[in-house]
Amino acid sequence: QVQLVESGGGLVQPGGSLRLSCAASVSIFSIYATGWYRQAPGKQRELVATITSGGNTNYADSVKGRFTISRDNAKKTVYLQMNSLKPEDTAVYFCNLASHWWGQGTQVIVSS
């Protein structure tokens, strides 16, 4: 059984910051790539950022320079630090493990 639980979402003003967390209940965590995806209302789910087991990162152009993905293997947790948030960042953010398992999502609303 694998569970991914996201937290840290909420309402923030444009220009603000949030840190999302994804805690994994899984026997093995460190060997898997993890990522964050998001889905805005009426739109398809899109890739936001990924991080490999070795720490290599990749970002969507829309968030590059503003978001940072990281992981703590000891805590079996992946993070998404979101800075300089824009209204277009509003979405439900999902954690992904090994391109297979998904969390339930956490809502991020960027609005004044």
Sequence and secondary structure as in RCSB ss.txt:
>XXXX:A:sequence
QVQLVESGGGLVQPGGSLRLSCAASVSIFSIYATGWYRQAPGKQRELVATITSGGNTNYADSVKGRFTISRDNAK
KTVYLQMNSLKPEDTAVYFCNLASHWWGQGTQVIVSS
>XXXX:A:secstr
  EEEEE  EEE TT  EEEEEEEE S  TTS EEEEEE TTS  EEEEEE TT  EEE TTTTTTEEEEEETTT
TEEEEEE S  GGG EEEEEEETTTEE   EEEEE  
